[in-house]
Amino acid sequence: MTLQQLRYAIGIAETGSFNKAAEKLYISQPSLTAAIKDLEDELNILIFNRTSRGVKLTSEGEEFISYARELYHHYETVLDKYGKIGKRKKKFGVSTQHYSFAVKSFVETVKLFDTDKYEFAIRETRTKEVIEDVASFKSDIGILYLSDFNRKVIMNLLNARDLAFHKLIDCKAYVYLWKGHPLANNKFITLDELAEYPCLSFEQGDNSSFYFAEEILSTNEYKRTIKANDRATMLNLMIGLNGYTLCSGIICEELNGSDYLAVPFKDKSEESRRVMEIGYIAKRNMLLGLVGERYVEELQRYLATCSS
């Protein structure tokens, strides 16, 4: 087994296609196919299921790729520090729940570095995928939140994947809606007042538990609910349907626009006083690197302005 074979396998897993991976890796498809077959024969496992629609990882393949990414990541780290990099670009990726401040901080970080020398990626995605992306080295850092409700479940997942959670800020619940909403001018909003309006939330997958919800009070029974996959769609639903979501209240107006606002959420229930502890996750006992450190600094700087 060689590092080159690991690189090939990772490339196929990321593209879902031998053809696309061959183009990305600058190798002929027959050579790539032969290299993977040799690897599978050597390890005596089937890494990929070949279908007419492309390739999918087998259960053994998923485990192998996880180890392969970790090993190849260590190789790249050593190469970055001691090797002659030449034209090879360094990589830095962030996976995050749908937080505009995470994107804003990413933008400010990218501005500090030469994009000719770095390959940057940011992924707004589901909670489970944030965790899996960091665990599999697809991303260097993940952004998510903990509360008294989801802490045990999320921390069990993080510990099982050798990930550490680092707190950034504590937030109380806010109602996020557009400025033309009938409740927009309230000093605070209660659950009873929200009853006639659709509660918006981000989809987490068919079999996903409410422990992975990005919104606080996910176990409440709402009269009307609508799920969305991305921030742009959710913002459109706020305007078109007078929808709302319960969030941290940390909103980047530069990215979301000035048509939306966050109003403090106030209710008699104990759940309404639940605090969102937002933080970043990373591999335990591993250095973030220069870009990762700068990104965390940008997060802290932006959140400090919000809390003040």
C-alpha positions in Angstrom: 0.0 0.0 0.0 1.4 3.4 -1.0 0.5 7.0 -0.2 -0.4 7.4 -3.9 -3.0 4.7 -3.6 -4.4 6.4 -0.5 -4.6 9.6 -2.5 -6.4 7.9 -5.3 -8.9 6.2 -3.0 -9.7 9.5 -1.3 -10.1 11.2 -4.6 -12.7 8.6 -5.8 -14.5 8.8 -2.5 -14.8 12.6 -2.8 -15.9 12.7 -6.4 -18.0 9.5 -6.4 -16.6 8.6 -9.8 -13.5 6.9 -11.2 -13.7 9.2 -14.3 -13.9 12.4 -12.4 -11.2 11.3 -9.9 -8.9 10.4 -12.8 -9.4 13.9 -14.3 -8.7 15.6 -10.9 -5.7 13.4 -10.2 -4.2 13.7 -13.7 -4.1 10.0 -14.3 -5.7 7.7 -16.9 -8.9 5.9 -15.8 -7.4 2.4 -16.5 -4.4 3.2 -14.4 -6.6 4.5 -11.6 -8.8 1.4 -11.7 -5.8 -0.9 -11.7 -4.3 0.9 -8.7 -7.5 0.6 -6.7 -7.9 -3.1 -7.6 -4.3 -3.7 -6.4 -5.1 -1.9 -3.2 -8.3 -3.9 -2.6 -6.5 -7.2 -3.4 -3.7 -6.3 -1.0 -6.1 -5.4 1.8 -8.6 -8.2 0.9 -11.6 -5.8 1.1 -13.9 -4.2 -1.3 -13.6 -0.4 -0.9 -16.0 0.7 -3.6 -19.3 -0.7 -5.1 -19.3 0.0 -8.8 -22.7 0.9 -10.3 -24.0 2.4 -13.5 -24.5 5.7 -11.6 -21.0 5.8 -10.2 -19.3 4.4 -7.2 -20.3 4.2 -3.5 -18.2 3.3 -0.5 -18.9 -0.1 1.1 -19.1 -0.3 4.9 -15.5 -1.5 5.0 -14.6 1.2 2.5 -16.1 3.9 4.7 -13.9 2.8 7.6 -10.8 2.5 5.4 -11.3 6.0 3.9 -11.6 7.4 7.4 -8.2 6.0 8.3 -6.7 6.9 4.9 -7.7 10.5 5.3 -6.1 10.6 8.7 -2.9 9.1 7.5 -2.7 11.2 4.4 -3.5 14.3 6.5 -0.5 13.5 8.7 1.7 13.1 5.6 0.6 16.5 4.2 1.3 18.1 7.6 4.8 16.8 7.6 5.3 17.8 4.0 4.0 21.3 4.7 6.5 21.7 7.5 9.6 20.1 6.2 9.1 19.4 2.5 9.5 21.4 -0.6 5.9 22.2 -1.4 6.4 23.5 -4.9 3.0 24.0 -6.6 1.1 21.9 -4.2 -1.6 23.9 -2.5 -2.3 23.7 1.2 -5.9 22.9 2.2 -8.2 24.4 4.8 -11.8 23.6 5.3 -14.6 24.5 7.6 -17.9 22.7 8.1 -20.6 24.5 10.0 -24.2 24.6 11.0 -26.0 27.4 9.2 -24.3 30.4 10.9 -23.6 33.6 8.9 -21.0 34.6 11.4 -19.0 31.4 10.6 -19.1 32.4 6.9 -18.2 36.0 7.7 -15.2 34.9 9.7 -14.2 32.5 6.9 -14.2 35.4 4.4 -12.0 37.6 6.6 -9.6 34.7 7.1 -9.3 34.0 3.4 -8.4 37.6 2.8 -5.3 37.2 4.9 -3.8 34.4 2.7 -2.8 34.0 -0.9 -5.4 31.9 -2.6 -2.8 30.8 -5.2 -1.2 28.8 -2.4 -4.3 27.6 -0.6 -7.4 25.6 -1.4 -10.2 26.8 0.8 -13.6 25.2 1.4 -16.6 26.1 3.6 -19.6 23.8 3.9 -22.9 24.8 5.5 -24.3 21.4 6.3 -26.2 19.2 8.7 -25.1 18.7 12.3 -24.0 15.1 11.8 -22.1 16.0 8.7 -20.3 18.8 10.5 -19.0 16.1 13.0 -18.2 13.5 10.3 -16.4 16.1 8.1 -14.0 17.0 10.9 -13.6 13.4 12.0 -12.7 12.3 8.5 -10.3 15.2 7.9 -12.6 16.6 5.1 -12.7 19.8 7.2 -10.2 21.1 9.8 -12.8 22.9 12.0 -16.5 22.4 12.6 -18.9 25.0 14.1 -21.9 23.8 16.1 -23.7 24.4 19.4 -24.3 22.5 22.6 -27.2 22.9 25.2 -28.2 21.0 28.3 -30.6 19.1 26.0 -28.2 17.8 23.3 -24.9 17.9 25.2 -24.7 14.3 26.2 -25.5 12.9 22.7 -23.2 15.3 20.9 -20.3 14.9 23.3 -20.6 11.1 23.0 -20.3 11.4 19.3 -17.3 13.8 19.5 -15.5 11.6 22.0 -16.1 8.5 19.9 -14.4 10.3 17.0 -11.6 11.8 19.0 -12.9 15.3 18.6 -12.7 18.2 21.1 -15.3 20.9 21.6 -14.0 24.5 22.3 -16.4 27.0 23.6 -16.7 30.4 21.8 -19.8 32.1 23.3 -23.0 31.5 25.3 -26.3 32.8 23.8 -29.9 33.0 24.9 -32.7 32.2 22.5 -33.9 34.8 20.0 -36.7 34.8 17.4 -35.3 35.5 14.0 -37.8 37.0 11.5 -38.1 39.6 8.8 -38.7 43.3 9.6 -42.2 43.3 8.1 -43.4 40.5 10.4 -46.4 41.5 12.6 -44.3 40.7 15.7 -41.2 42.5 14.6 -41.6 45.5 16.8 -42.1 43.6 20.0 -39.6 44.0 22.8 -39.8 40.2 23.2 -41.8 37.4 21.8 -43.5 34.5 23.6 -44.3 31.0 22.3 -48.1 31.7 22.4 -47.6 34.8 20.2 -45.7 32.6 17.6 -48.4 29.9 17.5 -50.1 31.2 14.3 -46.9 31.5 12.3 -44.8 28.7 10.7 -41.7 27.6 12.6 -38.8 27.2 10.2 -35.9 24.8 10.8 -33.1 23.2 8.9 -33.5 19.7 7.6 -31.3 17.1 9.3 -32.1 14.0 7.3 -34.9 11.4 7.4 -33.6 9.4 10.3 -32.0 12.2 12.3 -32.8 12.7 15.9 -34.0 16.0 17.3 -30.8 16.1 19.3 -29.1 17.2 16.0 -31.5 20.1 15.4 -29.8 23.5 14.9 -32.7 25.3 16.6 -33.3 25.5 20.3 -36.6 24.1 21.6 -36.6 21.4 18.9 -38.8 19.1 21.0 -41.7 21.5 21.1 -44.8 20.6 19.2 -45.4 23.4 16.7 -48.7 24.0 15.0 -47.0 24.8 11.7 -43.5 23.7 10.7 -41.5 24.0 7.5 -38.0 22.6 6.8 -35.4 24.1 4.6 -31.9 23.0 3.4 -30.2 26.4 3.1 -30.2 29.9 4.6 -31.3 31.6 1.4 -34.5 29.5 1.2 -35.2 30.1 4.9 -34.9 33.8 4.5 -37.3 33.7 1.6 -39.8 31.8 3.7 -39.6 34.4 6.4 -40.7 37.1 4.0 -43.2 35.0 2.0 -44.9 33.2 4.8 -44.1 35.3 7.9 -42.1 32.4 9.2 -39.6 32.5 12.0 -36.8 30.4 13.6 -35.4 30.3 17.1 -31.7 31.0 17.0 -28.7 32.4 18.8 -29.4 36.0 17.8 -25.9 36.4 16.3 -26.7 37.6 12.8 -24.3 39.0 10.2 -26.3 41.8 8.5 -23.6 42.1 5.8 -24.4 38.6 4.5 -28.1 38.2 5.5 -29.1 41.7 4.6 -30.9 44.4 6.7 -34.4 43.0 6.1 -34.2 40.7 9.1 -33.9 41.1 12.9 -33.6 39.0 16.1 -36.1 39.7 18.9 -35.5 38.2 22.4 -37.5 35.1 23.1 -39.3 35.0 26.5 -41.5 32.3 27.8 -42.5 30.8 31.2 -41.1 27.3 30.4 -37.8 26.1 31.7 -36.8 25.2 28.1 -37.1 28.8 27.0 -34.2 29.7 29.3 -31.9 27.1 27.8 -28.5 28.5 26.7 -26.9 27.8 23.4 -23.1 27.2 23.8 -21.6 27.8 20.4 -18.1 26.5 19.8 -15.8 24.9 17.3 -14.7 21.2 17.1 -11.4 19.9 15.9 -9.3 16.8 16.2 -8.1 16.2 19.7 -4.4 16.9 20.4 -3.8 18.2 16.9 -2.5 21.6 15.9 -4.9 23.8 13.9 -2.2 25.2 11.8 -1.7 28.9 10.8 -4.9 29.2 8.9 -7.0 27.4 11.5 -5.6 29.6 14.3 -6.4 32.8 12.3 -9.9 31.5 11.6 -10.5 30.9 15.3 -9.2 34.4 16.0 -11.6 35.9 13.5 -14.5 34.0 15.1 -13.5 35.3 18.5 -13.2 38.8 17.2 -16.6 38.8 15.5 -18.4 37.2 18.4 -16.8 39.7 20.9 -18.3 42.6 19.0 -21.7 40.8 19.2 -21.5 40.2 22.9 -20.4 43.7 23.7 
